[in-house]
Structures are given as C-alpha cells and as structure tokens.
Amino acid sequence: MEIMQLHEGGKLETTLKHPILSKEDLSKVYTPGVAKVCQAIAEDQEKAYQLTTKKNTVAVISDGTAVLGLGDIGPKAAMPVMEGKAALFKQFAGVDAVPICLDTKDTEEIIAIVKALAPTFGGINLEDIASPRCFVIEERLRAELDIPVFHDDQHGTAIVVLAGLLNALKVCGKNIREVKIVVNGVGAAGISISKMLLQAGAVNLIGVDREGAINRSAAYENQHWSEFAEYTNPHNEQGPLSEVIKGADVFIGVSAPNVLKVGDLRNMAKDPIVFAMANPTPEIDPLLAAPYVKVMATGRSDYPNQINNVLCFPGIFRGALDCEATDINDAMKLAAAEAISSVIDPSELSENYIIPDAFDSRVVERIRLAVAKAAVDSGVARKNLLVEIK
C-alpha cells in the first residue's frame, strides 16, 4: 500500500526557476522578450547550452522490452521505472531527467525518434531495451548525435562491476592481469562487463551462456557471440559452467537464479571472488556461498557489497554535462570505475566493504571530476571546466 501511494500521480513534477508574478515577468519569460533569446540561439546554436535547459537535461528512453526482471511489459508499464531513474538523476547529481517511453519496437523508428528529440537534451540515457536491438540503437545514436548516448544496462553495470572488482582484487592480493574470470550470461550486460574488464587489463576471461562457454570452435547465429568469441577465452575452453569454473579466481553472474553450485565454488582458485548479480535471486545464495568465498557481492541491498548502477550514472552524466561532452567514451567509463573504487581508502577495504554506498556524498563528485578530465583528455569535451568544477 505504501509503495502504491508513493507512486500516486507519478514521482516527478516541473518547477520554475524564476516565478512569474507580473505582466513584466510574463513579457520576459515569454513573448515578446523570449524572441531575443531565440534569435541569439539561431545565430549561434551552441548558446542553447547557456540559454535553455539543454545543459542540465537528460532523456531517459525505453521501449519497455527488458524492464528490470519483468521482461517485455510495454511502454506504459515501464514508466514507473523510468520515472524512478529520473528521480535518481535529480536526487544524486542534480540532473533534470525526462522519462520517455516509446510505443515501438522498431529499431530504425526508435533511432529516428531519439534523433528528432535530441536538440532538447544534453544527453540520452537508454534504458531497459532488449538485446540485441539495444546494441544497434546505441551504436547508431553515438555515431549520429553530438551529445552523449549511454545505455546504462550495459555500461553502468560494467563500470560498477569493475569498480568493485578492482577493490576485491586488492582484498585478495590478486592482479587483474593474472586472474581467470568467468562471466555467466552473455547478453548486453555480460558483453559490456567483459569488454570493460579487458580494457582494464584482464586477459583470461571466459563468457558462459546456456550453451556453455563461448568459444572459437563453435558457430553462432548470434553475431555478438561470434564477435565475443574472437576477443575472449584465450585458451578456447569449452563446456558448461561447471567445467570452465575450475581454477577461476572470479565469477561474475548476470544470468539466472541458482545456476552456481557449492561444488563449483570448491573448484575455484584459492580466495575466490563471486559477484552474483541476478535479481532478485542471485546465482547462488550468499549465505550458502559464504564458507567458500573470500569476497561476495550481489545486486541486492540487503547484503554487503551491492553492485548498483545508481553509483555510476548520475555522476557520469554530471561530468559529461558539465564539460558539454559529445560522447561518453571508453576513457570516461574507465575513469568513472576508478573514481568509484577510489572512494574507499585501501586501509578501509575488507571482504564486506569493496564498494561505496549509493548515499556516500563523495561518489558523484569523484566521478564528475574524473569523467570531465577524461573527456577533455580524449577530445570529446566542448568546454574545459576542470578548474571551475574543482
């Protein structure tokens, strides 16, 4: 009952930055005074960042086909999630976000709609769009728009996983270049996580799905799996999860409940790290895994070490908007992950504290600065605000 009441009438509203209390106010906010502002932007399009809400506004866009653990529930049913996302943008980073749920599953139509909407926004956050369509949509929009486009289900998850893993490896005294990593679930999140870990230095990484380890000896109808096989699994291991998990230092699950067994944990390397992030039921019960695992993380808030996207997307967009970035590139994503991990001092790290809390006020500011610097260094920032935002 309390949850339904909280959502009554939605979770968002529009407010005014300047009150309209007189005819004089009206003439400045609207006609005739607004014409002067319109002419200034018409003469210099970049002034839209200075004179409109564009500089602080993100569109949260979904087609409702992959909502949380609910699947394809449609655009109307997806709205509460997108409103929630917008609320988190505002609460944690002061970013104004507008939920937009599209009543189409057509890839080209979604791309066309977002491109048409883009002049209004400083960034696009794609959300809960089913794979493999989400890959094409993000890739095309990143190439064709001059504002950041970020699919949070892929990259937000990957950034927070890397942040947590960097600290977990410190706790276990292991090096990312030397460990064996098994990623269970080779969908949008699993592929993005794998790419980010490889960019961070991982070498021996194996992706596993229902058909077993993705390997170069198999032929896949899924183009993304064929490509994935080319840059992962260096020893071309084959077989089910129970086979390739042997000797693994790290298990990362973005798959299904209860697919990881105690016997699998026994076969892992000494002091194993397990990120079981299936929600609401993890790949293995943390209490069951506890005697066999050095560091355990889940996607749930009722266990230590929650891997939560809210740690990432507010800060990364805050930094991108502040420097008027044209993209959120790999350098910015890696910078965000390192910023999150740096919030916890090495002296504070422990098996149950590898990732900061979402309400830690240091998180957004660390990401903001790191992302802005990476944007400037990689040439995608319109403005260098590093001095100002410090």
C-alpha positions as CSV (number, residue, x, y, z in Angstrom):
1,M,0.0,0.0,0.0
2,E,2.8,2.4,0.9
3,I,4.6,1.7,-2.4
4,M,1.4,2.4,-4.4
5,Q,0.8,5.6,-2.5
6,L,4.3,6.8,-3.2
7,H,3.7,6.4,-6.9
8,E,0.3,8.0,-6.9
9,G,0.3,10.6,-9.7
10,G,3.9,9.7,-10.6
11,K,7.2,10.7,-8.8
12,L,8.1,13.8,-10.8
13,E,6.9,17.4,-11.3
14,T,8.0,20.5,-13.1
15,T,9.0,23.6,-11.1
16,L,10.0,27.1,-12.1
17,K,13.5,28.6,-11.6
18,H,12.0,32.1,-11.7
19,P,8.5,33.0,-10.5
20,I,6.0,34.7,-12.9
21,L,4.2,37.2,-10.8
22,S,3.5,40.1,-13.1
23,K,2.9,41.1,-16.7
24,E,6.6,42.3,-16.7
25,D,7.7,38.8,-15.7
26,L,5.5,37.3,-18.3
27,S,6.9,39.5,-21.1
28,K,10.4,38.5,-20.2
29,V,9.8,34.7,-19.8
30,Y,7.5,34.5,-22.8
31,T,6.7,36.9,-25.6
32,P,8.0,39.4,-26.6
33,G,11.2,39.1,-24.6
34,V,11.9,35.4,-25.4
35,A,12.3,36.3,-29.1
36,K,15.7,37.9,-28.3
37,V,16.9,34.6,-26.8
38,C,15.6,32.6,-29.8
39,Q,17.5,34.9,-32.2
40,A,20.7,34.6,-30.2
41,I,20.5,30.7,-30.4
42,A,19.5,30.9,-34.1
43,E,22.7,32.9,-34.7
44,D,24.9,30.6,-32.5
45,Q,23.5,27.1,-31.9
46,E,25.9,26.4,-29.1
47,K,24.1,29.1,-27.0
48,A,21.4,26.5,-26.4
49,Y,23.6,25.1,-23.6
50,Q,23.7,28.6,-22.0
51,L,20.2,29.8,-22.6
52,T,18.0,26.7,-22.3
53,T,17.6,23.6,-20.1
54,K,19.6,21.6,-22.5
55,K,22.8,21.9,-20.4
56,N,21.3,20.0,-17.5
57,T,18.7,17.8,-19.0
58,V,18.8,14.1,-20.0
59,A,16.2,12.0,-21.7
60,V,15.6,8.5,-20.1
61,I,14.4,6.5,-23.1
62,S,12.9,3.0,-23.1
63,D,10.7,0.8,-25.3
64,G,9.7,-1.3,-22.3
65,T,11.1,-4.6,-23.7
66,A,13.5,-5.5,-20.9
67,V,12.3,-3.9,-17.7
68,L,14.1,-5.0,-14.6
69,G,13.4,-8.7,-14.2
70,L,9.9,-8.3,-15.7
71,G,10.8,-8.5,-19.4
72,D,8.7,-7.1,-22.2
73,I,5.9,-5.3,-20.3
74,G,5.4,-2.4,-22.7
75,P,6.0,1.3,-22.5
76,K,3.2,2.3,-20.1
77,A,4.2,-0.3,-17.5
78,A,7.8,0.8,-17.9
79,M,7.1,4.4,-17.0
80,P,7.4,3.9,-13.2
81,V,10.9,2.6,-13.7
82,M,11.9,5.5,-16.0
83,E,10.4,8.0,-13.6
84,G,12.4,6.3,-10.8
85,K,15.6,6.7,-12.9
86,A,14.8,10.4,-13.5
87,A,14.3,10.8,-9.7
88,L,17.7,9.3,-9.0
89,F,19.4,11.6,-11.5
90,K,17.9,14.6,-9.7
91,Q,18.5,13.3,-6.1
92,F,22.1,12.2,-6.5
93,A,23.5,14.6,-9.1
94,G,21.1,17.5,-9.6
95,V,20.4,16.4,-13.2
96,D,17.0,17.0,-14.7
97,A,15.8,13.9,-16.5
98,V,12.7,13.3,-18.6
99,P,11.2,9.8,-18.9
100,I,10.2,8.9,-22.4
101,C,8.7,5.5,-23.2
102,L,8.2,4.7,-26.8
103,D,5.4,2.6,-28.2
104,T,7.5,0.9,-30.9
105,K,10.0,-1.9,-31.0
106,D,11.3,-1.0,-34.5
107,T,15.0,-0.2,-34.3
108,E,15.0,2.3,-37.1
109,E,12.0,4.1,-35.7
110,I,13.5,4.3,-32.2
111,I,16.7,5.8,-33.7
112,A,14.7,8.3,-35.8
113,I,12.6,9.4,-32.8
114,V,15.6,9.9,-30.5
115,K,17.5,11.8,-33.1
116,A,14.5,14.1,-33.6
117,L,14.3,14.7,-29.8
118,A,18.0,15.2,-29.3
119,P,18.1,19.1,-29.7
120,T,16.2,19.3,-26.4
121,F,18.7,17.3,-24.4
122,G,22.3,17.4,-23.3
123,G,22.4,13.6,-23.1
124,I,20.5,10.4,-23.8
125,N,20.2,7.5,-21.3
126,L,18.9,4.4,-22.9
127,E,17.2,2.0,-20.5
128,D,15.6,-1.4,-20.5
129,I,15.8,-2.1,-24.3
130,A,16.1,-5.7,-25.2
131,S,19.2,-7.3,-26.7
132,P,20.4,-7.3,-29.5
133,R,18.4,-4.3,-30.5
134,C,20.0,-2.2,-27.8
135,F,23.5,-2.6,-29.3
136,V,22.4,-1.3,-32.7
137,I,20.4,1.6,-31.3
138,E,23.3,2.8,-29.0
139,E,26.0,2.3,-31.7
140,R,24.0,4.3,-34.3
141,L,23.0,7.1,-32.0
142,R,26.5,7.5,-30.7
143,A,27.7,7.9,-34.2
144,E,25.0,10.2,-35.4
145,L,24.4,12.5,-32.5
146,D,26.7,15.2,-31.0
147,I,25.5,14.5,-27.4
148,P,26.4,11.6,-25.1
149,V,24.4,8.4,-25.5
150,F,24.7,5.9,-22.7
151,H,23.0,2.5,-22.3
152,D,23.0,2.1,-18.6
153,D,22.1,-1.6,-18.5
154,Q,25.3,-2.3,-20.4
155,H,27.8,0.3,-19.3
156,G,26.5,1.4,-15.9
157,T,26.6,-2.2,-14.7
158,A,30.1,-2.7,-16.3
159,I,31.5,0.4,-14.6
160,V,30.3,-0.6,-11.1
161,V,31.4,-4.2,-11.6
162,L,34.9,-3.0,-12.5
163,A,35.0,-0.6,-9.5
164,G,34.0,-3.4,-7.1
165,L,36.4,-5.9,-8.7
166,L,39.4,-3.6,-8.5
167,N,38.9,-3.4,-4.8
168,A,38.0,-7.1,-4.4
169,L,41.3,-8.0,-6.1
170,K,43.2,-5.8,-3.6
171,V,41.5,-7.6,-0.7
172,C,42.5,-10.9,-2.1
173,G,46.0,-9.8,-3.2
174,K,45.4,-10.7,-6.8
175,N,46.2,-8.9,-10.1
176,I,43.6,-8.4,-12.8
177,R,46.1,-9.4,-15.5
178,E,46.7,-12.8,-13.9
179,V,43.3,-14.0,-12.7
180,K,40.9,-16.2,-14.5
181,I,37.5,-14.6,-14.8
182,V,34.2,-16.4,-15.8
183,V,31.3,-14.2,-16.8
184,N,28.0,-16.1,-16.7
185,G,25.4,-14.5,-19.0
186,V,26.5,-13.2,-22.4
187,G,23.8,-10.6,-23.0
188,A,24.0,-6.9,-23.1
189,A,25.4,-6.6,-19.6
190,G,27.7,-9.6,-19.8
191,I,29.3,-8.4,-23.0
192,S,29.8,-4.9,-21.8
193,I,31.2,-6.1,-18.5
194,S,33.7,-8.3,-20.3
195,K,34.8,-5.5,-22.6
196,M,35.4,-3.2,-19.7
197,L,37.4,-5.8,-17.7
198,L,39.5,-6.5,-20.8
199,Q,40.2,-2.7,-21.2
200,A,41.2,-2.6,-17.6
201,G,43.8,-5.3,-18.1
202,A,42.0,-8.7,-17.8
203,V,43.5,-11.4,-20.1
204,N,41.9,-14.7,-19.2
205,L,38.2,-14.1,-19.4
206,I,35.6,-16.6,-20.5
207,G,31.9,-15.9,-21.2
208,V,29.4,-18.7,-20.5
209,D,25.7,-18.8,-21.5
210,R,23.1,-21.6,-21.7
211,E,25.1,-23.3,-24.5
212,G,28.3,-23.3,-22.4
213,A,31.5,-21.4,-22.9
214,I,31.5,-19.1,-25.9
215,N,34.5,-20.3,-27.9
216,R,36.0,-20.0,-31.3
217,S,35.3,-23.7,-32.3
218,A,31.6,-23.1,-32.4
219,A,29.4,-21.4,-34.9
220,Y,26.8,-19.0,-33.5
221,E,23.7,-17.4,-35.2
222,N,24.1,-14.6,-32.7
223,Q,26.6,-12.2,-34.3
224,H,27.5,-10.7,-31.0
225,W,28.6,-14.1,-29.6
226,S,30.7,-14.7,-32.7
227,E,32.5,-11.4,-32.2
228,F,32.7,-12.1,-28.4
229,A,34.5,-15.4,-29.1
230,E,37.2,-13.6,-31.0
231,Y,38.4,-11.5,-28.1
232,T,37.8,-13.7,-25.1
233,N,38.6,-17.2,-23.9
234,P,42.2,-17.2,-24.9
235,H,42.7,-20.9,-24.2
236,N,39.4,-21.7,-26.1
237,E,37.9,-23.6,-23.2
238,Q,34.7,-25.4,-23.9
239,G,31.9,-27.0,-21.8
240,P,29.3,-26.0,-19.2
241,L,29.8,-23.6,-16.4
242,S,30.7,-26.4,-14.0
243,E,33.7,-27.2,-16.3
244,V,35.1,-23.8,-17.1
245,I,34.7,-22.5,-13.5
246,K,37.5,-24.9,-12.4
247,G,40.5,-22.8,-11.3
248,A,38.7,-19.5,-11.8
249,D,39.5,-16.6,-9.4
250,V,36.4,-14.6,-10.3
251,F,32.8,-15.4,-11.1
252,I,30.6,-12.6,-12.4
253,G,26.9,-13.5,-12.9
254,V,24.4,-11.5,-14.9
255,S,22.3,-14.5,-15.6
256,A,19.7,-16.5,-13.7
257,P,19.0,-17.7,-10.1
258,N,20.8,-20.6,-8.5
259,V,23.0,-21.6,-11.5
260,L,26.2,-21.6,-9.4
261,K,26.6,-24.6,-7.1
262,V,28.7,-25.1,-4.0
263,G,30.6,-27.7,-5.9
264,D,31.6,-25.0,-8.4
265,L,32.9,-22.8,-5.6
266,R,35.0,-25.7,-4.3
267,N,36.6,-26.0,-7.7
268,M,37.6,-22.3,-8.0
269,A,41.0,-21.0,-7.1
270,K,42.0,-20.0,-3.6
271,D,40.2,-17.0,-2.2
272,P,37.6,-16.7,-4.9
273,I,35.6,-13.6,-5.7
274,V,31.9,-14.1,-6.6
275,F,29.7,-11.3,-8.0
276,A,26.2,-13.0,-8.2
277,M,24.0,-10.2,-9.6
278,A,20.9,-11.9,-10.8
279,N,17.9,-10.0,-9.2
280,P,16.0,-10.6,-7.1
281,T,17.5,-14.1,-6.6
282,P,21.3,-14.3,-7.1
283,E,23.1,-17.1,-9.0
284,I,23.9,-18.6,-5.5
285,D,22.6,-17.8,-2.1
286,P,25.2,-15.6,-0.4
287,L,24.7,-17.5,2.9
288,L,25.3,-20.8,1.2
289,A,28.4,-19.4,-0.6
290,A,29.9,-17.7,2.5
291,P,32.1,-20.6,3.7
292,Y,33.8,-21.0,0.3
293,V,34.1,-17.4,-1.0
294,K,36.6,-14.6,0.0
295,V,34.6,-11.7,-1.4
296,M,30.8,-11.9,-2.2
297,A,28.8,-9.2,-4.0
298,T,25.2,-9.2,-5.3
299,G,22.8,-6.7,-6.8
300,R,20.7,-6.7,-3.6
301,S,20.6,-4.0,-0.9
302,D,20.1,-6.5,2.0
303,Y,23.6,-8.0,1.6
304,P,27.1,-6.3,1.7
305,N,28.8,-5.1,-1.5
306,Q,25.7,-4.2,-3.5
307,I,26.6,-3.7,-7.2
308,N,24.2,-0.9,-8.1
309,N,24.1,1.2,-11.2
310,V,23.0,4.2,-9.2
311,L,26.6,4.5,-8.1
312,C,27.5,5.4,-11.7
313,F,25.0,7.0,-14.0
314,P,24.3,10.2,-12.0
315,G,28.0,11.1,-11.7
316,I,29.0,10.1,-15.2
317,F,26.2,12.3,-16.7
318,R,27.0,15.1,-14.3
319,G,30.6,15.2,-15.5
320,A,29.6,14.8,-19.2
321,L,27.1,17.6,-19.0
322,D,29.4,20.0,-17.1
323,C,32.0,19.8,-19.9
324,E,29.4,19.6,-22.6
325,A,30.8,16.3,-23.9
326,T,29.8,14.9,-27.3
327,D,30.2,11.3,-26.2
328,I,30.7,9.1,-23.2
329,N,33.7,7.0,-24.4
330,D,35.7,4.2,-23.0
331,A,38.2,6.5,-21.3
332,M,35.4,8.2,-19.4
333,K,33.9,4.9,-18.4
334,L,37.2,3.6,-17.1
335,A,37.8,6.9,-15.3
336,A,34.3,6.5,-13.6
337,A,35.1,3.0,-12.4
338,E,38.5,4.0,-11.0
339,A,36.8,7.0,-9.3
340,I,34.2,4.8,-7.6
341,S,36.8,2.4,-6.4
342,S,39.0,5.3,-5.1
343,V,36.3,6.4,-2.7
344,I,37.2,3.6,-0.3
345,D,40.7,4.1,1.2
346,P,42.9,1.0,1.0
347,S,43.0,0.9,4.8
348,E,39.2,0.6,4.9
349,L,38.9,-2.2,2.4
350,S,37.5,-5.6,3.6
351,E,35.7,-8.6,2.4
352,N,32.4,-6.8,3.2
353,Y,33.4,-3.3,2.0
354,I,34.6,-3.2,-1.5
355,I,32.1,-0.7,-3.0
356,P,30.8,2.6,-1.5
357,D,27.2,3.2,-0.6
358,A,25.0,5.0,-3.1
359,F,24.4,7.7,-0.5
360,D,28.1,8.4,0.0
361,S,28.3,12.0,-1.0
362,R,31.8,11.6,-2.3
363,V,30.8,9.3,-5.1
364,V,29.2,11.7,-7.6
365,E,31.9,14.4,-7.1
366,R,34.7,11.9,-7.7
367,I,33.1,10.6,-10.8
368,R,32.2,14.0,-12.0
369,L,35.8,15.3,-11.9
370,A,37.3,12.1,-13.3
371,V,34.9,11.9,-16.2
372,A,35.3,15.6,-17.1
373,K,39.1,15.2,-17.1
374,A,38.9,12.1,-19.3
375,A,36.5,13.9,-21.7
376,V,39.0,16.8,-22.0
377,D,42.0,14.5,-22.4
378,S,40.2,12.3,-25.1
379,G,39.0,15.3,-27.0
380,V,35.2,15.0,-26.6
381,A,34.6,18.0,-24.3
382,R,33.4,21.3,-25.7
383,K,34.4,23.1,-22.6
384,N,37.3,22.6,-20.2
385,L,35.7,23.1,-16.8
386,L,38.3,21.2,-14.8
387,V,39.5,24.3,-13.0
388,E,36.0,25.6,-12.4
389,I,34.4,22.4,-11.1
390,K,37.2,21.7,-8.7
